[in-house]
Amino acid sequence: MTLRRAETWAFCEGINQFVLHVVIHQPWEDKRPGVNAWFGTEFNRHNTWYDQAGPWMDYLRRCSVMLQRGLSVVDVAYFIGEDAPKMTGLPRPELPKGYDFDYINAEVIEQRLQVKEGRFVLPEGVSYSLLVLPPSETMRPELLAKIKELVEAGGVVFGPAPERSPSMENYPACDDVIKGLVADLWDGGRVLTGDSLDGAFAKLELAPDVVCPQDILWKHRRDGDTDIYFLSNQEDAARTETISFRVAGKTPELWWPETGRIDPEPPFTAAEGRVSMPVDLDIHTSVFVVFRKAADIQERKAPERKPPAVLAQIDGPWTVTFPFGEEMFQQLACWTKHANDDVKYFSGEAVYRAAFTTPEAREGVVLYLGEVNDIAVVRVNGREMGTLWMHPYKVDISAALKDGENHLEITVVNPWKNRLAGDARPDVKNAGTFTSQKVIKADADLKPAGLLGPVKIMVE
């Protein structure tokens, strides 16, 4: 499939593939069993969350398209060595923070790698500033001869010298060839060595591509004149971090893949070939920082922030409708703590209903659900406002508000684990689910389930 470049999220019409999962089950509404593979994540109509998966798939589609645009920007190629069998190597010495790397094998080095303007370049256009050799005592003469050609063409190589050939071809002359090449490259100081790569990057005058906390993962791609950085918060907490990028002459934009929203003018400062900016990241949130516009300013200040104003909190009572009947929750609580085993071990859809009075504000009114496990579909006065599948579980409900009493309906969906654990109990006679591989036992820890809140109506 060919993906054509476009300037908005409208181009994100990619196709995603998924693997299957161990679960074989009979949902409440469908008693036909489905047999699936015993690995990966099941993805078919038997998923409890199948009907609500659209927004999550939109997120995956947007990310997939963005992460296929252009080429990876990578600073280091680690040669994996010639041992067999060998699929990947070890990044030794350890790569300093702020840089990215690829692994590269002998065949690619010998047949496809060239040096242009001091960088190692592959035919597709991916390039590297530094080639790192592994701590190995052996290397074939043909490969070392190619590395010598790359060094003579201006490529920078780092690593220890080999001592002999791993092959018996042309033995013992092959080892003499290795020693001669080593004398030229290493004894002549043409290959860098040491315990760390810091000196190599200093020699190259190559600053880190991204400066950020270690628990923010990132990738960098370049599509023509557009730089695309993908950031992912790995913490179970919201945070604001100042992140610095190795970009000059361009202003940043924030592209949020879960909604498709683009912030074209976030605050930033630019100096000495770098752009620094504060980035707000919620729990496990990801964002694309896109540089595609030439900079006409060196700084953009953040507007004054005001905390959201809480208009109301909906504490209950809540009427919660399960497929087997209706329960009254005087206050929000986890299903797994319920006295009724049908609720405690329930997996699937349950609908929460409550009412609230129209707030005085009619614009920027946001419904915050607090903690949800795991997906929620929000309707206000019968109008669907959105499907929420990640933090911060909020949605603007301004357009659906009416005078007087408003009716709130939240469909909450959790996955199959709790039901599988419940059906695995020895006293259960007519279990509605089963698995080909007994991966979920009766004593398995139950996954938090349901709407836990607090549910608040706020103005942002």
N, C-alpha and C positions, 0 to 999 in steps of 0.2 A: 504494500500500500504506500502510495506517495503522499506525503503531508506537505501541503503548500503553505507558505508563510502568510500570516495575516497579522493585523495590529491589535486585535481584541480577542477576548475569549471565544468569539464565535467560531474560530477555526478549530476549536477543540472537539473534534468529532472522531476521536480515535476509537480503537477497538481493544478491549482488554480481555485477557484469557485467565482462567482460574483453574486450579486443580480441585480435586474432590476430597471428601473427608470420610472418616470412619463411620459416621452416624447413619444408621438405618432406622427409620422411624415411621410411625403412623400418627400424623397430627390429629388434633381434636376433630377438625372438619373434614379429614380425608383419611380413610382407613386403608388405603392402598399402600403397601410397603414399597420403599425404594431402596435398591441395593447400590451402594457407592464404594469407591475405592477406600482403602484403609490408611490413606496418608493425605496430608495437605488440608485445605479448607473446602468443605463441601459448598458447592454453589449451584443450587437448583431450586425448584419450586417448593421443596420440603423444608427449606430454611425458615425458621420462625420469622426472620427479618427480611425475607425475600421481597415482599411487596413494598417495603420501606427503603430498599437499597439504592434507589435512584440518586439521591444527593451524594452518597458515598461514592457511587460509580462516577458521578460528575467530577468529584474531587480526583479520583484516580485517572480519569480521562484527561483532565487538565494537566495534572502532573506528568502523565505519560507523554503528552504532546510536547510540553515544555522541555522535558528531559531528553527529548530526541532532536531538539532543534540544534543546528550547528554542530560543533565539535567540542569534546571535553578539553578543558584547559588544565594541563597537568605539568608539573615541573620536573618530576623525576621518573626515570624508568629503571626499575630494579630487575637485573638479569637473574633468572631463576636458577641458572646453572645447568649442567648437562647430566646430572644424575638421572637414573631411571628406576622406577617411574617417577615422573615429576610433572605436576600440574601448576603449582604455584611455588613461590619461594618464601623467604623470610625477609622483611624489610630491615636489613642489617647493613650499616648502623641504622638505628631508629631514626625515622624521619622527624625533623623538628616540627613543632606545632605551626600550623598556618599554611602548610604545603600539602599537595596531593601527589599521588604516585600511581603508576601502572606497573604490572609485571610484564616482562618481555622475554621471549625464549631465543635460543640460538638460531633457529631457522629464520625468524624475523630479522634478527641482527644481520645475518649473512646475506639474505636475499632482498630485504625490503628497506632497510634503514639507510638513510643518507644524512649528510650534514649540509645545512643551508643557513648562512648567516649566523653560524655558531650554535645552531640548534639541531638536534637529532629529529629528522622528519620522516614520517611514514607517507606512502603515496596518497592516503586518504586526507592528509593534512594535519593529523594529530602530531604534535611535536613536544620535545622535552629539552630542558636546559642541561640535564645531568644524567649520565648513564652510570649506574652503581653496580659493581661486580660483587658477587657473594664471596664469603670467606671459604674459598675452595682451593685445594692444592693442584687441581687439574683443569686443563682446558685444551681443546683440540687446536693444532697449529693453524688450521684454516680459519677458525673463528678468531683466534688472536691476531692473525694477519688482517682480518677485516676490521677488528678494533683499531689496529694501527692505522689503517686507511682513514677511519673516522677521526682519529686524533689528529692526523696530518691535515685533515680537511677543516679542523678547527673545533671539533667536538671535545667536551670536557668529560673525562672519565675518572671515576673514583673507585678505589678498591685495592685489595691485596694482590700481589703478583702470584700467578700459578707457578708450580714447580716442574710439572711434567704433563704429558698428554695422557688422557684416560684410555686411549686406544692403543692397540698393538700394531696398528698400521704403520709401516715404515719404521718399526722399532729397530734399533735405538735412535735412529736419525731424528725421529719425531721429537724426542726430548731435547735434542740439541737445537732444533728449530725453536722450541719454546724458550730455551735459555737465551738464545740470541735475541728474540723479540722482547723478552723481559729486560735484557740489558739495555736495549734501545729505549723502551717505554718507561720503565720504572727507574732504572739506574740513571737514566737521562733526565728524570724529574718531569716527564711529560704526562704521567698519570698521578692524580692526587691520592694520598693515603691518610689514614688517621683513625681515631676512635669515634669521631662524630662528623656530621656533614656541615657543621656550622662554618668551618673554614672554607668549604667549597662554595657555599652560598655567599660568603663574604667576597670571595674571589670573583664570583659571577655578578656581584652587586645586585643580588636578587632578593628583594624583601618578601616577607610572607604574603601569600595571596589573600588570606583572610585572617584577621586577628579577632578572636572571640573566645568565650569560655569553652573548655574542652568538651562539655556535655551538650554543646550545640553542634550537630553534625551539618556538613555543608558539601556542596558540589558546585563546580563552576563550568559553564559552557559559554561558547562564543558563537554567535550566528551573524556572520558579516561584521558589521560595526556594533552589534548589540551584545553586551555582556549580561549573562543570566546567572545569578547565584541562587541556589536553593538552600534554605536554612530549616533545620528541624530541631525543636526543643525536646530534649530527652528527659527532662525533669517532670516530676509529678506536681509541679507548681507553676503558677503564672510568674512571669518575670519581665523586666525591661532591661535590656543589655545594650551597651554601646558597641557597635561592631564596625570594624575598619576593613575596607576593601582596596585592593591594588588596582585602582581605576583612576584615570586622569582625564579631565576635559569633558566629563559627562555628569548629568544629574540623575539621581536615583528615583525609581518608582517602586511601590510595594504592590505586588500582585498576590491576592489571597486566594489560593486554589479551592478552598472549601465553599466559597460563595461566588467566585468570579469577580469580586470587587477589586478595582484598581484605585490606589491612592497615588495620584500623579505628582503630588507636591509634599512629600514627607520632609521633616527637618533634616539638615545635614551640614557638615563643614568639609571643605576640600583644601588640602595643603600637601605639598611635596609629593605629588603623584598618588595621593590616597584620598578616599572619601570615607568619613566616619559619620555614623548616624545611630540614633537610638531606635531600637526595634522592640515593640511590644509583642511578647509571645505568651499565649495562654498555655495551659497544660497540654503538652505534646502537640502543640500547634506547629505548622510549617508555613513558610512564606517564600515567595520568589522576590528577590531584589533585582530589578531590571534596570540596566543603564543603556538607554538608546537615544537620548537627547543630548546634544552638545550643551555644555555648561555656559551660561551667560552670567552666572553668579558663583561666588565661592562659599556662600553660607545661606541657609534658610532656617530661620528660627522657628521653634515649635510654638503654636498658639497656646494661650493660657488654658490650662486644663481645669475643669470643674468636675468634682465627683458626681456620679449619678444621684439624683434625688429619689428617695424611696417614697412612692405615693401610697402603697398599700402592700400588705402581706396576706396571702390567702392561706390561712392555717387549716381550715376545714370547717365542718366535716366534709369528707369526700365520699361520693358514691363511686365504688370501683366495680366495674362489670367484667367478670371472667366468663369464659365459655361455659363453665359449669354452674354459674349463678352469680349473685350480686352480694358484695360485702360493703359494710359501712366502716370507713376509716375515720375515727374522730380526729386523728392527726396522722401525718405521713409517717410511714414506717416501712422497714425492709420486709419484703414478702417472706424471707427465710426465717424471720422471727415470729411469724404468725402461728397461732395455735391450731389452725385448720391445715392439715397436711396437704390438702389440695392447693392451698395458696402457697404454703411453704416450699413445695417442690414444683411449683408451676413454671412452665416455660411456654412462651407465646405472647399473645396480645391481651392486654387488659386496658379498659377505658376508664379514666378518672374524670369525674364531673363535679363542678362546683360553680358558684355564682359570685360575682363581684359587682360593685357599683361603679359606674363610670367616673374616672378621675376628672378633675377640672382640666388638666392638660389633654389636648387632642392630637398633638404632634410630637413625634419622638418618644412615644410611649412604648416601652419595651417590656416584654414578659421574660423574667429570669426564672428558670426552673430549678436552679441549684444543682444538686446531684441527681443524676438520672442513670439508670442501668437497664437498657443501654441506648435505646433509640426512642425518640418521642415525636409524635405528630401532633401539632397544636392546631386547634380549631377554636375560633371565637365567634359566637353567634352563628354557628354552622358554616363559617367560612374558613377554609384551610389556610393557615398562615405560614406553614413550613414544616419540614422534617428536620429534626435536630439529632445529630449523631456524635457530636464531639463538644468538648468544652469551648465556650462558656455556656452552652445550652440557653441561648437567648434568641428572641425574635421580635421584630417590631410589629405591634398589633394595632397601630393607630387607625389603619384603614377600616378595621372591622368594628370599632367601638360605636355604640349607640347610647342614647340617653337612657338613664335609669339603670335597670339591672342587665348585666351582660352574662352570657353563659359560656363557660370555659370547658373545653373537652380536650383531654390529653390522652392519646393512645400510646401506651408504653409497651415496648417489646424487649424481651431478654432472650438469650440463646438457650440451647438445649441442655446444658450441663446439669442444671438442678433437676430437671425432669428425669434425666438418665440416672442420676444418683437416687432419686426417689423410687424409680421403678426397679432399681437393683436391690432394694431391701428384700430380705427373705420372706417377709410376711405379705408381700404384694402378690396377689393371685392373678390378676388380669392386667399385667403391665401393658401400657400403650406404646412403649418403645422398646427397642432392642438394638444391640450392636454386634457386628460380626467379630470384633475384637473388644474384649471387656476392658476398655481403658478407663471407664468411669465406674468406680466402686461405690457401694452403699455408704461407706464412711468418708467419701470424698468431701473436701471442704466446699460448701455451697458458695456460689458466686452471688454477691449482693444483687438484689433485684428490685425493680419498681422505682417509683418516683419518691425520692427522699427529701427533696427541697433544700432550703426553704424556697417557696414560690413567691416571688415579689413582682410588683408592678412598679416600674421606675421610669424616669425621664432622663435620657442621656443628653 
